[in-house]
């Protein structure tokens, strides 16, 4: 069996923590099975980059990490990855910042990852690169002579061509994807956007899953990521989850809970969510004192100014809404800037009559699937889901809404609160079937099996970039 080499921005060591992410669990399982290695950034910094690799073996998973210089973190991670690519790929070109230093740092750090991984790679290894931080890494590994089967998966949306062309040197960046053998997206929409760009901007051709530019043909596929549904069901029944459920229900005093769980990020539509909930309170006075919105929003990327701004906006909005509608024994919004372990989070999900998942744009959004998996089959809650989340392509029995419309969100909350048990069960069962059938293991196997089946041969020359 070929070894699997996973390369990602950060490495998540399988230390058994309850808040271990689903992606980390799936990749760790694959690495154990193949005796593979997980390569990435340690999260730490060093005064001078030396290329030193820190090896560890945690629970049967071998990891290889490097420290980066502060300038690397500022230009590659805070800069090009999160100030340039992240907003652009989430359709927020108004927030995207283009700087030569950012692009230079992004390429420099990818070269450092290539230098780190290169001596660890054996000829039969299968290499799987994760996400937008490392788009050009495959080409850099090819430049170092590696002929291995290589795959790339994008965990965020792929933007429409009309937006992507606003990125300086966009064709040069996209052309590096043709160093991989298979590239994956969460939905057909993102895949179609990629195909459109290749045909329009690079003169490429599309034949089913095969995309050709010049003399190089790769496979581009839609492969939606899932969660470990069985594990999350068990987490919802754990002692920690049951105790959290008891505490939450006791604090609500028979009120209905609406829950939102999101990183503090402008792509998650939190400002729009608060405004939609405020519209609900305005339109439905009969629900005053009978419902509570708990928004859990751990801070992220605090060094980026746009993230500081959204936190200030949400602090102000929550205060205004609570000031306008609360009573001495009722606060309509509980706004919490901290995260919870997965078992306790499962208990919170099960406590909620409504899961409110309303991103403005999301590659998948696994919170939607976690909410479904945590529900009590005998009395499930209702998922209200943005039609702009990748999960909406699978969870069609959620109440799908336009998160930009406060009226639509208000109407959906009212409908969810009034929904009879039979309808709630029917909708939940259909969604749970999807969550269980296309879980995290299905996603991993669907991609790696396709990658393993590709022929291992020396790729042809990198396609010539089109004139921008």
C-alpha positions, 0 to 999 in steps of 0.5 A: 500500500502506498503511503499518504503524505498530507501537506496542509498549513497547520498540522493537527496532532491526534491527541485525543482531544474532544474538540478534535476537528472532523477533517483532522480525525479523517486524515489521521485515520488515513495516515495511520492506515498508510503509515503516512506523514502529515507535513505543515506549519507548527504554528510557532515562529523562529527568528531565522528560518533554518528548515529544521523539521520537528518530528513527532509520532502521536497515536500512530500518526507521524507529523513533520512540522516547521516554524516560520519567521514572523515576516512569513506569518505576516505576509503568507498567512495574515497577508496573501492567504487571509487578506487576499485569497480568503476574501476574494474566494468568498466574493468579498473583493471589497475587502481583498488586499493586493500587495507584492509583499503578500504574494512574495511571502506566499510563494516563499513559504510554499517553497519552504514547505516544498523544501521540507516535504521533498526529502520525506517523499518516496517514489510510491507515495501519494501526496494530498495537499490541502486548501488555498494556503498551498495552491502552488505547492504541487508545481514546486514539488514537480520542479524538484523532480517528484513524479508522484501522484498528487491531489489538491482539495480546496475547502473554500468556494472557487469564485466566478471568473469575473471576480477571480480576474481581479487577482494580480497574476491570477492565471499564473496561480491557477496554472500551478493547479495543473501540476496535480493529478486530481483537484477537488471542490465541495460542490458542482457550483465551485467546480463549474466556476473553475471549468469556466475560468479554464475555458475562458482565461486559459483556452482549456477544454473540458471533457467530463471530469477531465480538464486540459490546458496545453498538453496537460490533463487533470481530473477536477471533481466535486466531492463534498466533505462530511463529518464523522456522523457516528462519532458525533451521534455518540458525542451527543449521548456522552455524559458531558453532552447530557450535562451540558444539555441539562444546564442549557435547558435549565437556564432557558426556563422552557424557552426555545433555543436558537443556536448559531456556532461560527468562527468570528468571520465576515463570511459567516453572515453574523451581522445579517443573522443578528439583523434577521433575528431583530426583524423576527422580534419586531414582527413577532411580539408573541414570541417575546420572552419565549425564545433565545438566540445563543450565538457562539463565535470564537475569535479568529485571525485577530491580527486582521483589521476586518476581523477586528471590525466585525467583532466591534460591529457584533458587540454593538448589535447584540447590545442594541438588540438586547437593550431594545427587547430584553426584560429583567428576566429575559435576554433575547441574545446570548453572545459568547466569544469562546469555543466549546469541546465537541462533546459539550457542543453536541449537547448544546446542539441537541438543546436547540429547537433551531440551528441557524446556519446562515453564511453569506458564502461557505465552501461547505459548513460542517456546523449544519451537518453537526447540528443534524447529527446531534438531534434527538430522533424522537424530537429533532430540531429544525435547521435553517440554512443559507442557500449559499453554503455548500451544505445546502446542495445536500441538506435540501430538507432544511429551511433554505433562505437568503441570508441577506433578507431579514424578512426571509430569516424572520419568516423561517424562524417563525415557521420553524418554531411552529413546525409540527413534530411529524414534519420535523422528523421527516425533514431530519430523517432525510438530512440525516440519511445524507449526513450518514451516507456521505460522511467524512470517511466517504469523502476521504475515500472518494478522493484518495481512491480516485487519486490512487487510480491515476497513472503515475507518470512524469507530467508534461510541462507546466501550461503556458499562462495566458496573457492577463 
